[in-house]
């Protein structure tokens, strides 16, 4: 969390006004907080679920992670999303030659 705080004034500011290049990371943090706050004991403690957390869309799950919060840039997360999508294509095709061709075509077209 210290890496996040060095980029802004705190978690709430990081989520609502993320630094340039950290918008995707902010959505992930908002979702983590939503999942935490949605637990019954936490909802009871807070007096309900903070409505601001419901406004952020659930981010896509990636198969890869970054080493620390400071490295969770939009660029790094987009690369992880791209790699994850290619692995999804391979998995969907049971890693058969056709799935490798499809993944290669997506790479050549810049798709994920």
Secondary structure, DSSP 8 states (H G I E B T S, - for coil): -HHHHHHSSSHHHHHHS--TT-HHHHHHHHHHHHHHHTSHHHHHHHTS--GGGGGS------S---SSGGG--HHHHHHHHHHHHHHHHHHHTTT-HHHHHHHHHHHHHT--
